[in-house]
Amino acid sequence: QVSAVHQFDAAVSKALQANTVWANGTRTFDDVFTHLDFWTWVEDGLVDSMWSRDSQPGEEEWRNWDRLLQYNKIIGAIRFEQTRSNSQDCGAGTGLSTYYGTCHPLETDSQDTFGRDGWAGTPGFVYSEESSSFSLWCDVMAEPSYIREKIQHIRQGQWL
């Protein structure tokens, strides 16, 4: 059964990477290289795919709202999750420190507030003890305009 779950997870990941297109359908997730690319992919690719309000003639309007590739029902919400590490000196010496600045070792979780002033304590900028991360949950049944507002919130607050 674990194998079946892994196969489904892999299929969903692959579908999201290949089918959430942006830049007028010419780019996929594999074309994300910068922060701007990521946010453009989220807003123009992911939101349009996961919060599509298209329905077939004769169907109830909401029937396919929580579907991925028409047949896969998403239960609950989609989570944007970020783990952060503590900053520390890289120990690269004076000559290389200008290039490396500070390091962020993976084994040190940070619970420190971050982002623009005034964003601490708002959705996406609250540390979760349960997941050891900062998370933003987006209900798949919510209106796309509401999801876009939530994403704009974390983008403007410099979540990345």
Buried (B, 14 or more C-beta within 10 A) or exposed (E): EEEEEEEEEEEBEEBBEEEBBBEEEEBBBEBBEEEEBBBBBBBBBBBBBBBBEEEEEEEEEEEBBBBBEEEEEBEEBBEBEBEBEBBEEBEEEEEEEEEEEEBEEEEEEBEEEBBEEEBBEEBBBEBEEEEEBBBBBBBBEBEBEEBBEBBEBBBEBEBE
